[in-house]
Structures are given as structure tokens and as C-alpha cells.
Amino acid sequence: MSRRDTFAGRNIDWMTVVLTLALMLIGWLMIYAVSYDGQSPENNSFFRGIVGKQAFFIGLSIFLLFITYIIEWKFWQTFSYPIYALTIISLIAVLIFGKEIKGATSWFSIGGFTLQPSEFAKFGTNLAIAAFLSRSNIDIRSLRNQVTAFALFLVPSVLIVLQPDPGSAAVFLAFLFVLYRQGMSETFFIVSIVSVTLLLLGLVFPPLQIILGLLLFSSFILVINFKQKLYWLIGFAILLATTIFIVSKTEWLKYVFLANALILLGLAFYHFAKNKRALVGRLVVLLSIGALLVFSASYSFNNILKPHHQARINAWLKPSEGSALYNVVQSKLAIGSGGLYGKGYLNGKMTMLDYVPEQSTDFIFCTIGEEQGFVGVIGIVGIIFLLIYRIVSLAERQRSVFVRNYAYGVAGILFIHCFINIGMTMGVVPVVGIPLPFISYGGSSILAFSLMIGVLLKLDSERYRA
């Protein structure tokens, strides 16, 4: 029998299956540890409360893995755009009919259960981007194709920001991995890093100060590219005026020197434009984009984000001013108290006494750190790394461009989720409230990730025909 005719079930990647089920089991045990009542052990159960609900979701997820495996593999590519459209409609509908929980309208309430469409939007978007990039006439180096690819994942991310749920929106950056693998220039990613830096600076410092810094940087670029004493003097004057503006405590004096700096810079641009128009043009465009990013970040922070989101970002970027440090501080204490080997399963004092809020969902990693210690943390991170590495390996062995792009999307989503979730428990990234895949409590998350993995397993099993 040829490999082409081999029964698809024999081609299933059991390593991915085992790693996925292992994370589900670990998550279930950790959720039990969070809800464990040491004072009344007889009241504890693996099949009641949130532990019982998670058991139900795990069973449903395993069933979903089976369902996706028996569906014809061509279905997912053929209906990728309709599935994407349905997820977009669900994101619009939740803004109108959704239930508000903790300041975000991100859930549908159905018969005592809640469903978060943003989790499934990642799956639909992944299918759509994979399908778009797999078309034979698509060259990702084309500006038109780049704009289309970006629109595919920016539309759902903007709708999610409006809920507002900035954490889930940030996960859509995972699709940059797909674009990079497809051949997008490294220059774009350098520009992206600079853009993100400007956005973060816009959250920390007044926009005017950052714009001045950009102007100062531009003036030095001009001076370096035009070596005459006059222009060196202009550059020095701009530097001096800007410095006085920053350090001066007298308001009118500050703005006098600011005006002088801007006038001098304007003259410099005028003279340079006569000789090096291309350079000046590029700098003007870059300055305009930089200013837009800075003001956009400042405006969004002050006018779109809810107060609790602002407090979380301040706790990360401005620790001395943050009013939401409690979660992060308690999280660090819980993880650090575990030491090398941890306090032992069901022996985490901070876990049982609920010192860390949201410990069954956003901060479940704290329970692992406290009860299993450094060794347990490394073990969990190792399993997650192996799963992501295995998915990338599956991607690279595909004949189909669609399947390869889809697999990279799954790997990217997993990586961003894990990086943000684990990072926020240690204060490395802001507390934005996204789950740890397969481990955190929540039906929408585990079902959506199981759906992504199940479709990938099916597509990979048919790799000799795809």
C-alpha cells in the first residue's frame, strides 16, 4: 500500500495529541488546587463547581478534537472565508447583545454559560489569512497584498479593542509570524518594533516631549548628512533650546525656547530641502507617522480604555504611580514562595487563602509556581515549548502552503498567549487578562484552542494528499 493510500488515522501526530492532553490535565489539577478547601476536605470534588465545569469543557474539547478529525480536510480551506465572516459578525453582535463582565462586553450569556467570540475569532482569522496567502497570485512583497493581509487581522482586533479587551486584541500580532514566514521583508518588522516603542512612549510621557525628541533626532540626521559649520551651529542651537525647554520650570520661558527650537529646525529643513530633498521628504513622513502613533496612544489611553485597563498599564509602565499593583505583587510573592521544588500539591498557602485575584483564570501560573516551584514552572514551560516546536515542525513538513500558513498561525497564537500570560504574572508585561492555553479555567478558551489543534491534526494527517 502506498503512503498516499494510507489510512489517515495512522498519520495523526500523537506527540501533539499527548502534549495537548497533558496541558489539559495539568490545568484541571491546578484549578482543583485553586478551589481546594483545606478546612473542609469532604466538600472538595473534581466534578463540582468550577472544577466540574472545567471537566465538562475538557470532555467537550476532546469530543471536538474527534469531530474536527472526521470532517473532510478540504472543508476548512473551502469555507475559510465564510467562517471568518461569521466570527466578524459575532464580534459585532457581542458589542450590541453581549453581557458586560468586569467592564468588558466580551461575552454572550447562554443558559448559565458564557461564550467569548474573540477566542474563536482567532481561529477564523487564522483560516482566512492562511487561505489568502496560499493563493497562487499572491506576493506578500506587494503593498496591495500586504494591506489586505493586515486588514484581515486588524478588523477583528479593532472590534475586540472596542469591547474593550486589549489583551485579546494583542494576540492578533501572532499573524506577523505567518507574514514573515511567507516572505515579508525584515524592514517591516524593524519598523513595527519602532512603532510599538513609540506607542509605549506615548503612554508614559507627554506627547509633546516625544515629538521634541523626534525633532531633535531628525535635526542630528540632517546635520550628519550635510557637513557645514552653519548646520552644526543650527543643530547645537536646537539641542540647547530643547534642553532648556525640558529643564526650565518657568512656563513662558519654556515656550519661548520651544518656539526658537522649532524655528531653527524649520530653517534647517528649508535649507536642506534645497540640496537633499529625498532625505528631508523621508524624515517628514517618518516624523508625521511617529507623531500620529504617539498621539494615538495617548488619546486611546485617556479616552477609550476603561479605568481598570489604565490602572493595569500604569502598574506596568509607571510602577510608582500605578494603583493596580496588588495583583502583580501578590503574584510575584506566590511564585517566589515556591522556591526550587514548591510547597507541594494542595499545600499552597497563598493559593488556598485567595491572596491572588483571578487565580483560576489569568493568574493560574501563580499556583504552579507556589505549589510546584521552579522545577514545576520549568516543566510546564517545557511542555508548552515542545508543543509550539512540534507545531512548527508540522508546518515545515507540509506540501500545502495553506496548511503551512495555518500551522504557523496556531504556533504564533499559542506563543503570544503564553508569553503575555506568564509575563504578566511576573510583571514583565501589563496585566491584560488573557488565559494560559489549556490550563486556565474557561470554556471558550479551551474549546477554541482545541478546535485549532484539531483542525491542524486533520490537515497534517492528509499532508500526502493536500
C-alpha positions, 0 to 999 in steps of 0.5 A, a space after each residue: 500500500 502506498 503512503 498516499 493510500 494510507 489510512 489517515 488515522 495512522 498519520 495523526 501526530 500523537 506527540 501533539 495529541 499527548 502534549 495537548 492532553 497533558 496541558 489539559 490535565 495539568 490545568 484541571 489539577 491546578 484549578 482543583 488546587 485553586 478551589 481546594 478547601 483545606 478546612 473542609 476536605 469532604 466538600 472538595 470534588 473534581 466534578 463540582 463547581 468550577 472544577 466540574 465545569 472545567 471537566 465538562 469543557 475538557 470532555 467537550 474539547 476532546 469530543 471536538 478534537 474527534 469531530 474536527 478529525 472526521 470532517 473532510 480536510 478540504 472543508 476548512 480551506 473551502 469555507 475559510 472565508 465564510 467562517 471568518 465572516 461569521 466570527 466578524 459578525 459575532 464580534 459585532 453582535 457581542 458589542 450590541 447583545 453581549 453581557 458586560 463582565 468586569 467592564 468588558 462586553 466580551 461575552 454572550 450569556 447562554 443558559 448559565 454559560 458564557 461564550 467569548 467570540 474573540 477566542 474563536 475569532 482567532 481561529 477564523 482569522 487564522 483560516 482566512 489569512 492562511 487561505 489568502 496567502 496560499 493563493 497562487 497570485 499572491 506576493 506578500 512583497 506587494 503593498 496591495 497584498 500586504 494591506 489586505 493581509 493586515 486588514 484581515 487581522 486588524 478588523 477583528 482586533 479593532 472590534 475586540 479593542 472596542 469591547 474593550 479587551 486589549 489583551 485579546 486584541 494583542 494576540 492578533 500580532 501572532 499573524 506577523 509570524 505567518 507574514 514573515 514566514 511567507 516572505 515579508 521583508 525584515 524592514 517591516 518588522 524593524 519598523 513595527 518594533 519602532 512603532 510599538 516603542 513609540 506607542 509605549 512612549 506615548 503612554 508614559 510621557 507627554 506627547 509633546 516631549 516625544 515629538 521634541 525628541 523626534 525633532 531633535 533626532 531628525 535635526 542630528 540626521 540632517 546635520 550628519 548628512 550635510 557637513 557645514 559649520 552653519 548646520 552644526 551651529 543650527 543643530 547645537 542651537 536646537 539641542 540647547 533650546 530643547 534642553 532648556 525647554 525640558 529643564 526650565 520650570 518657568 512656563 513662558 520661558 519654556 515656550 519661548 525656547 520651544 518656539 526658537 527650537 522649532 524655528 531653527 529646525 524649520 530653517 534647517 529643513 528649508 535649507 536642506 530641502 534645497 540640496 537633499 530633498 529625498 532625505 528631508 521628504 523621508 524624515 517628514 513622513 517618518 516624523 508625521 507617522 511617529 507623531 500620529 502613533 504617539 498621539 494615538 496612544 495617548 488619546 486611546 489611553 485617556 479616552 477609550 480604555 476603561 479605568 481598570 485597563 489604565 490602572 493595569 498599564 500604569 502598574 506596568 509602565 509607571 510602577 510608582 504611580 500605578 494603583 493596580 499593583 496588588 495583583 502583580 505583587 501578590 503574584 510575584 510573592 506566590 511564585 517566589 514562595 515556591 522556591 526550587 521544588 514548591 510547597 507541594 500539591 494542595 499545600 499552597 498557602 497563598 493559593 488556598 487563602 485567595 491572596 491572588 485575584 483571578 487565580 483560576 483564570 489569568 493568574 493560574 501560573 501563580 499556583 504552579 509556581 507556589 505549589 510546584 516551584 521552579 522545577 514545576 514552572 520549568 516543566 510546564 514551560 517545557 511542555 508548552 515549548 515542545 508543543 509550539 516546536 512540534 507545531 512548527 515542525 508540522 508546518 515545515 513538513 507540509 506540501 500545502 502552503 495553506 496548511 503551512 500558513 495555518 500551522 504557523 498561525 496556531 504556533 504564533 497564537 499559542 506563543 503570544 498567549 503564553 508569553 503575555 500570560 506568564 509575563 504578566 504574572 511576573 510583571 514583565 508585561 501589563 496585566 491584560 487578562 488573557 488565559 494560559 492555553 489549556 490550563 486556565 479555567 474557561 470554556 471558550 478558551 479551551 474549546 477554541 484552542 482545541 478546535 485549532 489543534 484539531 483542525 491542524 491534526 486533520 490537515 497534517 494527517 492528509 499532508 500526502 494528499 493536500 
